[in-house]
């Protein structure tokens, strides 16, 4: 049966505390803001503190089981976002992804089991791809399902499709991110007057979901049915070529170049939600405009 916020353990104060692992990251920042807007008190758990911390922050690493357990002991729910990202970036050395995504995930699941608090776990839409990121995130998804079945935990499994929007990291040479995500990379190339580099023939199908919609869907997960797997996506099939063309139409022109497929991602793949999530209401055109405006300010 789905849980409700009324079923969570009693509070000492008026505001319910929710631990957000990876809360200083791209999606985590938006989730924390969404929690706050709904009257809850986000507690950020991350290896780094934001330069402008707004919410209570615990510096910690999910690979440290004692640290995770101590953090969970003082909250009423957990949204677990922390992880090692990257498709081609994690193939040569999969150990960091395995240590963080699998073993770190187990630390979180053990802690929510111990303190009997509900949790939300973010996993991936491309769960079937053979790269370190997809493999490790999906292994943790299966562990979450095992915990629910065998230990009675209430971990909502939320497969998030391709999130994008303000706050996403820019890759080299425009920013410090080591992972080249499609939207910030394409926008940075277009705004810099460079051709947009599309892997393969660009017919790969993606489901682009705006980050604020993702945050709403993840917070909704606190009251979602934990016995089924949920998808947070638009259900709109969009090719990589169409994403590039949408960006070029917004920035006012440019070109597209096709480059070899990156490792870990098969050509002509389709990663698409079976149906739209109720929170995924932002159109690709509107979301891309917001992203272009955001990155335009950063790049000057």
C-alpha positions in Angstrom: 0.0 0.0 0.0 1.2 3.6 -0.6 2.4 5.4 2.4 1.4 8.9 3.4 3.3 11.6 5.3 1.1 10.9 8.3 2.6 7.4 8.6 6.1 8.7 9.1 7.6 8.6 12.6 6.5 11.4 15.0 8.4 14.7 15.0 9.9 16.7 17.8 9.2 19.9 16.0 6.8 21.3 13.5 8.8 20.8 10.3 9.6 17.4 9.0 13.2 16.7 8.1 14.2 15.0 4.9 17.8 14.0 4.2 18.9 14.6 0.6 22.0 12.6 -0.2 23.9 14.4 -3.0 21.9 17.5 -2.1 24.6 19.9 -3.3 24.4 18.5 -6.8 22.4 19.5 -9.9 19.1 17.6 -9.1 19.7 17.8 -5.3 19.6 21.5 -5.2 16.2 21.6 -6.9 14.9 18.8 -4.7 15.9 20.7 -1.6 14.1 23.8 -2.8 11.0 21.7 -3.6 11.0 20.2 -0.1 11.3 23.7 1.4 8.4 25.0 -0.7 6.2 22.2 0.5 6.9 23.1 4.2 9.5 20.4 4.9 13.0 20.9 6.1 15.7 19.6 3.8 19.0 18.4 5.3 21.8 18.2 2.7 24.2 15.2 2.9 27.1 15.7 0.5 30.9 15.5 0.3 31.0 19.2 -0.5 29.2 22.3 0.9 27.6 24.8 -1.5 29.3 28.2 -1.7 26.0 29.7 -0.6 24.5 27.2 1.8 20.8 27.8 2.4 19.9 24.6 4.2 21.4 22.6 7.0 24.3 20.6 5.6 26.1 17.5 6.8 29.5 16.8 5.2 29.8 13.1 4.5 30.3 10.3 2.0 27.7 7.6 1.4 30.6 5.1 1.3 31.0 5.7 5.0 28.3 3.5 6.6 28.7 5.0 10.1 28.3 8.5 8.8 25.2 7.6 6.8 23.6 5.8 9.7 24.2 8.8 12.0 22.6 11.2 9.5 19.5 9.1 8.9 19.1 8.7 12.7 18.0 12.4 12.8 15.6 12.7 9.9 12.2 11.4 9.0 12.7 10.4 5.4 15.5 10.2 2.8 15.8 11.1 -0.9 18.9 9.3 -2.1 20.5 11.0 -5.1 24.3 10.7 -4.4 26.2 8.8 -7.0 29.0 8.6 -9.5 27.8 9.7 -13.0 29.1 9.1 -16.4 28.6 6.8 -19.4 31.8 6.7 -21.3 33.6 8.3 -18.3 33.1 5.3 -16.0 34.0 2.4 -18.4 37.8 2.3 -18.0 37.6 2.3 -14.2 34.2 1.1 -12.9 35.4 0.7 -9.3 34.4 4.2 -8.1 30.9 3.8 -9.6 30.6 0.4 -8.0 31.8 1.6 -4.6 29.6 4.6 -4.5 26.5 3.6 -6.4 26.2 0.0 -5.1 28.0 -0.1 -1.7 27.0 3.5 -0.9 23.4 2.7 -1.8 23.5 -0.3 0.5 24.6 1.9 3.3 21.6 4.1 2.7 19.2 1.2 2.5 20.6 -0.4 5.7 20.1 2.9 7.5 16.5 3.5 6.4 15.8 -0.1 7.4 17.3 0.4 10.8 15.4 3.6 11.6 12.2 2.6 9.7 12.0 5.8 7.6 10.7 5.9 4.0 13.1 6.7 1.2 13.2 7.6 -2.4 15.9 6.2 -4.7 16.8 7.8 -8.0 17.7 5.3 -10.7 18.1 5.4 -14.5 15.9 5.1 -17.5 18.6 3.4 -19.5 18.9 0.6 -17.0 19.5 -2.0 -19.8 22.7 -0.3 -21.2 26.0 -2.0 -20.6 28.1 0.8 -19.0 29.3 1.2 -15.5 26.8 3.9 -14.6 23.7 2.0 -15.7 24.9 -1.3 -14.3 25.7 0.0 -10.9 22.6 2.2 -10.6 20.4 -0.8 -11.6 22.2 -3.1 -9.2 21.3 -0.7 -6.4 17.7 -0.6 -7.7 17.4 -4.3 -7.4 18.9 -4.2 -3.9 16.2 -1.6 -3.0 13.5 -3.9 -4.3 15.0 -6.8 -2.3 15.0 -4.6 0.9 11.4 -3.8 0.3 10.4 -7.4 -0.2 12.6 -9.0 2.5 13.0 -6.3 5.1 9.7 -4.4 4.8 11.4 -1.1 3.9 9.5 1.6 2.1 11.9 2.7 -0.7 10.2 4.2 -3.7 12.1 3.4 -6.9 12.1 6.3 -9.3 13.6 5.9 -12.7 14.4 9.4 -13.9 14.9 9.9 -17.6 17.3 12.6 -19.0 17.1 15.5 -16.6 18.3 18.9 -17.8 18.0 22.6 -16.8 19.6 25.3 -14.7 22.3 24.2 -12.4 23.6 21.4 -14.5 27.4 21.2 -14.8 29.3 22.6 -17.8 32.0 20.3 -19.1 35.5 21.3 -20.2 36.5 23.8 -21.6 33.4 25.7 -20.3 33.2 24.4 -16.8 34.6 21.9 -14.3 32.2 19.0 -14.9 33.9 15.7 -15.9 30.7 14.4 -17.4 29.5 15.6 -20.8 25.7 15.8 -20.5 23.8 16.5 -23.6 22.0 19.8 -22.9 24.8 21.8 -21.3 27.3 20.6 -23.9 25.1 21.3 -26.9 24.1 24.7 -25.5 27.8 25.7 -24.7 28.8 24.7 -28.2 26.0 26.7 -29.8 26.6 29.8 -27.7 30.3 29.6 -28.4 29.7 29.5 -32.2 30.9 26.0 -32.5 29.1 23.2 -34.3 27.0 21.0 -32.1 28.7 17.6 -31.9 26.1 14.8 -32.2 27.1 11.2 -31.5 26.3 8.8 -34.4 23.5 9.7 -36.8 21.5 11.5 -34.1 18.5 9.2 -34.4 18.8 8.0 -30.8 15.6 8.7 -28.9 15.7 10.4 -25.5 13.1 11.6 -23.0 14.2 15.0 -21.8 12.6 16.0 -18.5 13.1 19.5 -17.0 14.8 19.4 -13.6 12.1 21.2 -11.7 9.6 18.6 -12.9 12.1 15.9 -11.8 12.3 17.5 -8.3 8.5 17.5 -8.0 8.3 13.9 -9.1 11.0 12.8 -6.6 9.4 14.6 -3.7 6.1 13.0 -4.7 7.9 9.7 -4.3 7.8 10.2 -0.6 4.1 9.1 -0.8 4.4 6.8 -3.8 3.6 3.1 -3.9 7.0 1.4 -3.1 5.8 -1.9 -4.5 6.2 -0.8 -8.1 8.8 1.0 -10.2 8.0 4.6 -11.2 9.3 6.5 -14.2 9.8 10.3 -14.2 9.7 11.3 -17.8 7.6 13.1 -20.4 6.9 10.1 -22.6 7.8 12.3 -25.6 10.1 10.6 -28.0 12.8 13.2 -29.1 15.8 12.4 -31.2 19.2 13.8 -30.4 19.0 15.7 -33.8 15.8 17.3 -32.7 17.3 18.4 -29.4 20.2 20.0 -31.3 17.8 21.7 -33.7 15.7 23.1 -30.8 18.8 24.6 -29.3 19.9 26.2 -32.6 16.5 27.6 -33.2 16.6 29.3 -29.8 20.2 30.7 -30.1 19.5 31.9 -33.6 21.4 29.5 -35.9 24.4 27.3 -36.1 25.5 23.9 -37.4 25.5 20.3 -36.4 28.4 17.8 -37.0 28.1 14.1 -36.5 30.9 12.3 -34.6 31.5 8.6 -33.7 29.3 7.1 -31.1 30.7 7.3 -27.5 31.5 4.1 -25.7 28.8 2.6 -23.5 25.9 3.8 -25.5 24.5 1.7 -28.5 23.6 3.5 -31.7 19.9 4.1 -32.5 18.9 3.5 -28.8 15.6 4.5 -27.3 15.3 5.6 -23.7 11.7 6.7 -23.2 9.2 6.7 -20.3 6.2 4.4 -21.1 3.9 7.2 -20.1 4.2 10.8 -18.9 4.7 11.4 -15.2 2.1 13.9 -13.7 5.0 16.2 -12.7 6.6 16.3 -16.1 4.7 19.2 -17.6 7.4 21.5 -19.0 7.7 21.2 -22.8 11.1 20.7 -24.4 10.9 24.1 -26.0 10.2 25.9 -22.8 12.7 23.9 -20.8 15.4 24.4 -23.4 14.8 28.2 -23.4 15.2 28.3 -19.6 18.5 26.3 -20.0 19.8 28.5 -22.8 19.1 31.6 -20.7 20.8 30.1 -17.7 24.0 29.0 -19.5 24.0 32.2 -21.5 24.4 34.2 -18.3 27.3 31.9 -17.1 29.1 32.0 -20.4 28.6 35.7 -20.9 
